[in-house]
Amino acid sequence: MNSSRAVPGATALLMLCLAPLAARAALSDAASAVEALSKVRDFEQVAISPDGSQVAWVELLRDASGAPSRNTAIYCKSRNDAAAKPNRISVASGRDAKEHDLAWAPDSRQIAFVSDAEKPGTPQLYTTDCSGRTPRRLTSLSGYLDDPRWSPNGQKLAVLFTEGVSAGSDPLEASPPRVGEFDEHIAEQSIAVVSLASAEVKVISPPDMYIYEYDWAPDGSAFAVTAAPGSGENNWWIAQLYTLPSAGGKITSIYKPPLQIALPRWSPDGKSIAFIAGLMSDEVSTGGDLFVINPAGGEPRNLTPKLRGSASWFAWTSPNQILFVQDSQGKSVVSRVDCGTARVDELWSGNDFLNANMWMGSLSIAHDGVTSAAVSSSLGHPPEVVAGPVGNWKPITEANSSVHPTWGKVESVSWKSDQYDVQGWLVFPLHYEPAKKYPLVVEVHGGPASVLTSAWPKHFYQPLLLSGQGFFVFFPNPRGSYGQGEEFTQANVKDFGYGDLRDILSGVDTVIARYPIDANRLGITGWSYGGFMTMWAVTQTNRFAAAVAGAGITNWQSYYGENEIDQWMIPYFGASVYDDPAVYARSSPITFIKNVKTPTSVVVGQFDAECPSPQSFEFWHALKTLNVPTSMVVYAGEGHQFHAPDHRLDVNLRMIDWFNKWLARSSAKVKE
């Protein structure tokens, strides 16, 4: 009998109604904080025109209740008129749709974008200008479109096209139920080239290759692409670097990397292709060193071998110079590297996190190599679009001017663990009084190749909100994270749970020594890899008095055959589970399950493809059998990330309630 359950929409409200009076007040405050966080206007992409005069961006929309929707809108504004209102660029007439993926024409006069406004679920490619005039439709395709790119002469547009599907490959989304006779369906993502003069569309990449990223050669004759045969969701980790004639023809591998590669970009003189390479656990989370290679192939050259950070984005600003963004020891840094000498010059660094597209640090750069645009945010201020010379950005939007943090002050913390320098963030209780001692909850990030920055929180699961409940909240970036160089990122290979847990516990010791934290009231939580680390931590130590494991991994051996992206595991474990089961067992919480004494709550999405729900059930079942206090909730219809507003609210309220139940008691005076 399975006593875990799908959560009805009214569960969060029911929790508030049935909770004892004191807990009810705390949960009511928490619900208000979750709701306030969900109403922040957010941005998916920013694009500055090549001449630097105009900025366009994609903004996430909200439904009639104010909750985040799946629709997006495009806006454009001149940088020369600060008082002007932005123009909305849309195919829709008075209704919302999914409109996204901006690309400026080389002459700065037109914008290409993707929209499904004419037929929901069937996106097409359009062009318009910044004034918001009626867009021109260029395609009539049946499938998903992504990442349009103009040819250097502005006469053609390329776009990634996946025939017969309504959405791109994304393992974060809910996986369809596996029923009936099973056969792995592979939808190939191709490059389609559109002629602006004739609107003729030609698919030019081979039918057996999935194209992940691409870039035009400066003369328009070819593309640099990262690609792999087979499943798009699973084979990004083994993608190679290829060249492909823009008219179609033979695709040629020029580099088979030992790990992962991202962002192939051709140099302005056509003599080099640059890319980021390193150990990356997730397609959307880029980090590593910056390399260049001859388009004919050969051995690539590392331009940043001694980088004390992780490059996440770059752009050529001349045939011999590259501008790049890195996460470095807790800061966002914009730097320039000379390709001849490999000299790196820092142009700007700060606690504000800069991104122009998706998760990782990035900019959108104009042709002058200086003028740029991005989304800027920190834990002190919510996201806004900014633009200007690097390091001298000015706000373009005021979308969140009335929004303020619902948590306490934030400090960067550094410490030593083994031979490594480690960094993290400590958030104080909202109403902090130095004379009191407070509980502490550790949040471990996902990945593991990722990094917790000082950016305004975007993830649906937010332990940060515990600050408003009177907790310190600690966000460590242990080995395996970005931000300390590639050696640090690779330091958890074949060592999951060992060195990284030592880093976390050393960080906990550091903050306990420096701040008024009650060592008897420690909690730990996390999502994805952070969920695994939560499950792992409570099998290795009894220091934590409470835990909440979100979408965790209990048993690496069974996980290998359950998840839909097993290719990511080979670089970390050194072999498949069938060739070396012992290395998987060594890092599995289930191996040490009888050590657990910590009350642990378990939460997961019903159709999670990255960390399937049986992993959570296995852990919960073991704790129930061992009489360890536990609970489990499976959220109906959700994948690795949650979308339903009531589920987003519920999972946070349950996390807050669990830690309040097991950790919060009257704060003791600091001993003299």
N, C-alpha and C positions, 0 to 999 in steps of 0.2 A: 504494500500500500504506500502510495506517495502522498505525503501530507504537505508537500510544497504546493503552491497554488499560483495561478495567474491572478493579477491584481485588478479588481474592478475599478472603474473610473472614480468612484467615490471613496476609495480607501483612505486617501490623505485627509479628507474632510472627516471621515469616521474616526481616524486617529485623534484628531483634535477634539471631537465630541466626547470620546470615551476616556481620554487621558485624565488622570487625577488633576486637581486644580493647579498645583504648582507646575507640573509637567505641561499642562494645557497652555499656560501662559508662555512657557519657554517655546513650545511648538508653534504657538501663534506668532511669536516674534520671528521665529525661524521661517515660517511660511511667508511672512511679509518680506523678509530678506531675499528668499528665493524668488518671489514674484518680482521684486524690484530688479534683481539681477537679470531676470528673463526679459525685462522690458527695455534693456539697453539696445540701442540700434547698432548693428554691426555691419562690417564691410567684408566682402569676399575678394575683391580685386580692385586695384588702382592702376591706371595707365595714363602716363603723361604723353602728350603729343611729341613727335620728334623735334619740333621747333621749340618746345618748352612752354608754349603759350596757353595750352588748354589741358585740363585734367578731367578724366572720366573715371567713374567708379561704379562698382556693383554693390548694391545694398540689400541686405536681407529684409524681407517684408514680414508683416505680422497679420494675423487673421483678425476678424471682427472683435474678438475678445482681448486682443492685444498680445496673444501668445505667438511665439515664432512660427512662421509657416514655412513651406518648402519653396515658396516663390521668391523671386528676386527682381529688383528694378535697377535700371541703368540711369545714371545722371552724368551731366557734363557741365563744366563751368570754365569760363575764361579766368586765367590768373591775373589779368590786367585790370579787372574790375571787381574789387573786393566786395562791393555792395550788391552786385548782381546776384539774383537767385539762380541756382542751377537749373538747367533744362533737363526734363526727363526724356530719354530716348526710348521709344517703345513702339512695338508693332500693335500692341493691345489698345483698344479704345475704351477707357474707363474701367478696365478690369485687369487683374493681376495675372502674371504668368511667370514662367521661368525664363528670364532674359539675362544672359551672362556671357563670359568669355570675350573680352574686349581685345581689339587689335587695331592700332592706328595705321593708316596708310603712310607710306614714306614721305608724302608731301604734306602731311598733317591736315588734310582737308576732309578725309573720310574716316569713319570708324566701322569696322566689321564686328558683328556680334552674332550670337546664337539666341534664338527665341522659339518657344513652342506656343506662342500666343494664338496663331491661326488654328492650330489643332493640338490640344494638350497631349503631351507624350510623344509628339512628332516634331522635334526641333528642326529648324531650317536656318540657313545662313543669310544674313542681311547686311546691307551697308546703309549708312546715313551720315549726316554731319552733326556737329555739336549744337546746332540750332534746334534740333528736334523735329526736323521736317520728316515727312512720311518716308519710312525706310523702303529700300528696294530689296525684294527677295531674289536670291541668286540660285537657290536649290529647290528641288522637289524630291527629296530623298526619303526613304523609309528606314529609319535607324537613328542612332545617337551621334551627335556632332560635338566636337570639343577642340579647343585650342586653335582657332584660325590664325594663320600667319600670311602676311602679304609677301609677294615676290619682291625682290629688290627694286625692280622697275615699276612696281605698282600696278601691273597689268593682270596679275593672277592672284588668287587666294588659295592657299592650301588649308585643309582642315582634316582632323582625325575623324574617321567615319566608321561606325560599327553597325553593320546592316542588320535590320530586323529586331533591334532592341530599343527600348525607350529610355534607358539610363546607362551610364557608363559602368565599367567594372569597378566595384568598390566593396571590399570585404568588410568594411565597417557597417554596411547596411544589412538588414535582415536577409538571411538566406532562405530561399523557397523551401517549403517542406519536402523532404526526400521520401516520396511514396511511389509505389509501383515498381516496375522493372527499371533499374537504375542504369543510366548511360550518361557519361560526362559530356555535356553540351559545351562546345567551344565556339564563342563568337569572336571572330578576329577583328581587331581594330586596324584599319588601313589608312593610308594617306590618300585623300581625294584632292585633285587640283581643279579649280574652277576658273575659267576664263571670264573676266569681267565684260569683255566685248560681246561674247556670244552666249554667256551663261552655260556653256558646255562643261559638264562634269566628267572627269576621268579618274578612276581609281588606278593608282600607279604602283602600289606596293604589292608584293607577292601574296597570294591568298592564304598561304600557310604561315604567315608571320604576323605577330601581334606587335604593332608599333606603339611604344610608350611615349617617347618624346622625339622631337625633330627640330631641325633648323635649316633654312635655305643657305646654300653657298652664295657668296656675295655676287657672283655673276649669274645666279639663277639656274645653273645647269644641273645641280644635284642637291640632295639633302644629306645631312648627317642625322642618323637615327639611332636610338636605342631600341632594340627589338629582341624577341625570342619567339620560337614556335610554340604552339599549344596554348594553354589556358592563360588568359590575361591576368587573372587574379593571382595565380600561383607562380608564374614564371618571371616576374620582374626581377627576382633575386638572381637569376642566371642570364639576364639580358646582356647582349654584346653590343659593341659600337660598330655600326655599318655605314657605308655610303650607298646612295641610291640615286640613279639618274632621275631628274625631275620629269622627264618624258616617260618614265617607266623603263623597265629592263632588269638587268641582273643586279641583285643586292649583294654587296661585298663586305664581308667582315674585315675590319681593320684592327680590332682589339677585343680579345676575350679576357675580361678582367678576373682577377682572383676573388674579388668581392663584388660590391655593387657600384654602379655608375649612375649619374644623373646629369641633366642639363647640358646636353651636347650643344655647343655654340661655335659657329665658324668665325674665324678671325676676319676683319675687314679686308685684308689683302688675299684671303683665300689660302694662305700657306699653312694654317694650323687649325685644329679643332680642339677646343678646350672642354673640360668636363670636371665634375666633382666625383671623387672616388673614395671609398672607404667601407667600413662595416655599417650597414644600414638595415634596421630590422623592419622598417615600414616604408612603403612606396612614397607616402606623402610627407615623410620626415627625412629631409636631406641633410647630410653632414659628412664632412671628410676633408681631404686635401684637394687642392686645385692642380690639375694636370693639363698638359698640352701634348698633342700628337700630330704627326704629319698625316694629311688626308690619305696618303697612299699606304699608311700603316707603319709598323715598326714599334719600337719601345717608347711608351709615353714618358714624359719628363715631369717630375713633381716640382711645382713651383713653390710649394709651402711646406717643405719637409719638417720644419722646426716650429710650425704654428702652434701656439698655446691656446688653440681654440678649434672651432669646427666651422669650415666654410659652408654656407647654406644657399648662397645665390651669388651670381656674378654676371657681369656684362663687359664685353670688349669696349673700350673707349678710344682706342687707336690700334694700329696693327701690332703694337708692342706693349700695350698696357691694358690691364684688366682691373676693373673696380669690383670689389666683392664685399659681401656682408658675412660676418661670422658671429657665432656665439662664443664668447671668451670669458671664462671665469666669472660668470654672472652678469656680464655686460653685453649689450649689442655694440658691435664695432664695424665701422665702414673703413675699408683699407684699399690701397692700390698696390698692385704688384707689377714690377717691370719684368717682362718675359725673358729679356736677355740676361739680366743679372740676378733675377729672383729676389731682388730687394723689395721688401714690404714696408710701405709707409702707412701709418694710421692717420686717417683723416678726421674721424669722429668716433667717440665712444660715450655711452651713457646707459642709465638704467631704463630709459624708455625703450620699449621693444618696437622694432620697425618691421613691418611686413607689407608687401604689395599684392601677395597672392598666397592664399591658403595658410598653412601653419607656421612655416619657418621664416626666419629673418630674410627680408628681401626689399628691393627698391624697384621703382620703374624709372628708367634713366633716359633723358633726352639726348639728342645727337651731340650736344656740346660736352657730354661726359661729366657734367657738373650739376645741372638742373635736374631735380628728381622729385618723385612723389612717393608717398607711402601711407600706411595706416600707422599712427603712433598711439601707443597706450602704455600704461604702467599700472601697478597696483594702486597708484594714487589718483589716476585719472582714466576715464573710459576712452574707447577708441574714437579718433577723429582722423579725417584725411588731411594730410599736410603736404606742402610742396615748397620748392625753392632750392637754392644751392645746398649741396651736401653740408649738413651741420647747421644750416641757417633756415630751417623749414618754418613756414608760416601756416596757420590753420586755413583750410579751404572749407571745412564744414564746422557746424556747431550743433551737431545732431544730439549730443549727450551733455550739453552744457549744464543741465540741471541735475545731473546724476552725480552722486557722491558715494564713496566707499562705505560699506556697512561693516567694516572690520577695522582693526587697530593699525598702528604704525607698523612699518615693515623694515627689517634690517637684513643686509647680506651678512652671512656668517661663513667663515673659512676655518678649516681645521686640517690636521695631518692624520692620515690613516695609512699604516704601513709606509710604503715609499711615496704615496701619492698626496698631492694637495687636493682637497675636496671643498666644494662650495655648496651653499644652500641658502634658503630664505626662511626667516623667522617672522611670523605675523603675531603681533601682540594681542592680548585680549582687548576688545573694543573699549571697555571702561577700565583701563589698567590702573592699578594702585600698587606702587612698589612695595608697600608693607605687607602685601598678601602673597600667598603661594597659590599657584594655579596648576591645573592639569595641562598636559601636553598631548596632542595627537600628531603623529607623523603621517604625512601622505607621501607615498612612493609613486613616482610617475610611471607611465606605461612605456612601451618601447620593446627592449630596454634602450635602444639607440634613440634617445630623445633628450630633452632638457626642460626643466622647469625654469621659466624666466620670470621677470617681474611684470609680464604683460597682464593686462586686465583679463580676468578669467573668462574663457569661452566654453570650456567643457561643461556638459550638463551635470556632472557629478562634482559637487563643490564642498569639500571639507573645510575650505577657507571660511565658510559661514559659521563654523564653530567659534570663531573669534567673538562673534556677537553673543555667544553663550558663556563667555568667560574662560575660554581656552587659549593657550598658546598653540599655534599650528606651525609645524616645521616641515619644510619642503627640501629635502636633500637631493643633491645630484651625484649619486655614488658612481664608482667605476662602471663603465658601460654606457655612461651618459655622454652627450656632446659637451663641449665647452672647455676641455683641458688638453686637447690634442688627440691624435688618432691612437696613440699607444694607450691612452686612458680609456678610449671608447672600446678598444679591443681587449681590455684587461679582464673581462668577465667570460671570455671564451672558454668553454669546458669547465666553468667554475660558477655557474648560476647559483646564487644564494649564499655563497661563501664570502668572497672578498667584498661584494657589494653590501652584504649585511654587516660586515665588520665596519665598513665606511659609515653606514647609517647609525650603528650603535656608538661609534666614536663621535659622530655628530651630536647624538643625543647627550652623551656625556659632556660634550663641550657646552651645549646650551644650558644644561642643568647647572654647570659650574658658574656660568655667567649671569643667569637670570633666575628670578624667583619661581622655579618650577618644582612641583612636588614629585619626587622620583617614584612615589608609590601610586601615582595616578597618570600612567602613560598609556596611550592608545596608538594603534597603527591601522592604516587603511590604504587603499589604492585600487586602481582599476587596471585590468589587463595584466601587463607584467607587474604592475603595482599590486594587483589582486593576488598574483602568484607570490610575490614577496611577502604579502600579508600572511597568506597561508603558511609560507615557509618560516617566517619569523616566529610564529607561535609554536612551531615544532622544534625550534632551536633554542628558545629562551622563554623564561616565564616573567621577564621584565614588564611585559605589556599586560595591563589589567583588562583590556578590552580590544576587540578588533572587528573591522568590517571589511570583508573581502568582496570586491566587485569584479565580476567576470574573471575569476582567477583560474589558475591551472594547478591541479592537485597531483597529476600523475603524467609526467612527460612521456612515458611509454605508451599509454593509451591515447594521450592527446595527439601523438604523431599521426594516428590513423583516423582521428575524429575531426580535426580541423581541416579547412579548405585551402590553407596556405602553407603547407608543410615545407616548401622550399626554403623558407626563411631560417629553418632550424639547422640545416647542414653546416653553414659557416660557424655557428655557435657551438655545436656539439661535435663537429669533426667527422661525423658519419651518420648514416641513417640509423634509426632505432633497430632495424633488422641486422645491422652490421656491428653495432656496439650498444646493446641495451643497457650495459652497466653504467655508462656515462649519463644516460637519461635517468636511471634509478637513483644515482648518487644525488641528483638535485631535485628529486620529487618529494614534496611534502608527505605523500602517503607512505613513503618509506619510514618516516619517523613519527607517524601519526599518534602513536601511543604516548608521546611526550606532551601532547597538548593539554593545557589546563585553562587557557585563556578563553573567556566567553567570546564567541565569534559569530557574527551575523554574516550571512552569505546572500548576495543578490546577483542576478544575471538576466539577460534577455533570452526569450524563448528560442529565437532563431539566430543566435550569435554564431557567425561563421569563424571568427578568429579564436574565440575561447568558448567552445560549445558548452551548453548548460550541463551535460553529464559530468563535466569536471567539477562544477559546483555541487552537484548532487552527491558525488562521491565523497567530497570533503564533509558536507553536512551530514550525510549518512554515518560516516565514521564518528563524528562528534556526538551524534545522538546515541550511537552504540556505546560510546565511552562515557556517557553521562556528563559531557561537557556542555554548559549552557550554550544554546545556539538557536538560530532561526534561519529560515530560507524563504526567499521570494523570487519567483520566476515571473518576469514581466511579459505579458502576452503580446506577441507580434513584434517584439523589439529585437534588434540586432545588437551589434557591439556598442553602438551609440543609440541613445534613446531619443525619440522624437515626440511622442505623445506628451502634452503638457502635464497631464495628471500623473504620468509615470515619472517625469522629471521632478515634479514636486514630491511625490511619494518617496522616491529613493533617497532624496536628501533629508526629508523629515525622519525617515527610519534610521538613517545614519546618525543624525543629531540625537534622536531619542535614545539610541543604543549607547552612545557615549555618555549622555547625561545620566542614564540609568546606572552605568558601571563605574564612571569616573568622577562625576560632579558631586561634591559634598561641600560643606562650608569651608571656605578658604581659610587656611591657618595663617597666623601671623609668622613672619620670618623670625627665626630664632636669632637672638642677639649674639 
